[in-house]
């Protein structure tokens, strides 16, 4: 199974998991999804703010579509944050 197929399967299964949560419960969806949603919220104003970082990637598209389809908000894009808080870098030290 390719990485793209795994991503598609993941986002296809998420709505079923979301439906298991009682309607009145508070729902917070968090994780490292390798998703960059960028700062352009055209056609997604109800889903995200305009304080994302960089450009949207494929996982970001999946996340925005999932959130829009389930009335969820991408909270990290609503308020301005210093750029250093929006990204992280992992250094690989190989000999």
C-alpha positions in Angstrom: 0.0 0.0 0.0 1.4 3.4 -1.0 1.6 6.4 1.3 -1.1 8.1 -0.7 -3.4 5.0 -0.4 -2.8 5.0 3.4 -3.7 8.6 3.6 -6.9 8.1 1.6 -7.8 5.1 3.8 -7.2 7.1 7.0 -9.4 10.0 5.9 -12.1 7.7 4.6 -12.3 5.9 8.0 -12.3 9.1 10.1 -15.9 10.0 9.6 -17.0 6.6 11.0 -14.9 7.2 14.1 -16.3 10.7 14.4 -19.9 9.4 14.3 -19.1 7.2 17.4 -18.7 10.3 19.5 -21.9 11.5 21.3 -23.1 14.8 19.8 -23.0 16.7 23.1 -19.4 15.6 23.9 -16.5 18.0 23.4 -14.3 16.8 20.6 -10.7 17.8 20.1 -8.9 16.1 17.2 -5.1 16.3 17.5 -2.2 14.6 15.9 0.8 14.8 13.6 -0.9 14.5 10.3 2.0 15.9 8.2 -0.6 18.4 7.0 0.2 21.9 6.0 -2.9 23.9 5.4 -1.2 27.1 4.3 -2.5 30.6 4.9 -5.0 30.9 2.0 -8.4 30.1 3.4 -10.4 30.9 0.3 -13.5 28.7 0.2 -12.6 27.4 3.7 -13.4 30.5 5.9 -15.6 28.4 8.2 -12.9 25.8 8.6 -9.7 27.7 9.0 -8.3 31.1 9.7 -5.6 32.9 7.6 -2.7 32.4 10.0 -1.4 29.1 8.6 2.1 28.7 7.4 3.5 28.2 3.9 1.5 26.5 1.2 -1.0 23.7 1.5 0.2 20.2 0.8 -1.7 17.0 -0.1 -2.3 16.0 3.5 -3.5 19.6 4.2 -6.1 19.3 1.4 -7.4 16.1 3.0 -7.5 17.7 6.4 -9.3 20.8 5.2 -11.9 18.7 3.2 -12.4 16.4 6.2 -12.9 19.4 8.6 -15.2 21.3 6.3 -17.3 18.2 5.8 -17.7 17.7 9.5 -18.1 21.3 10.7 -14.7 21.2 12.4 -12.2 24.1 12.8 -8.5 24.0 12.4 -7.7 26.0 15.5 -4.0 26.6 14.9 -4.9 28.9 12.0 -7.2 31.2 13.8 -4.7 33.3 15.7 -1.3 34.8 14.8 1.7 32.8 16.2 5.4 33.4 15.8 6.8 31.5 12.8 9.0 29.4 15.1 5.9 28.0 16.8 4.3 27.0 13.5 6.9 24.6 12.3 9.5 22.2 13.7 12.7 20.8 12.3 14.2 17.4 12.9 17.9 17.0 12.3 19.2 13.6 11.4 22.7 13.0 12.6 24.0 10.1 10.6 27.6 9.0 10.5 
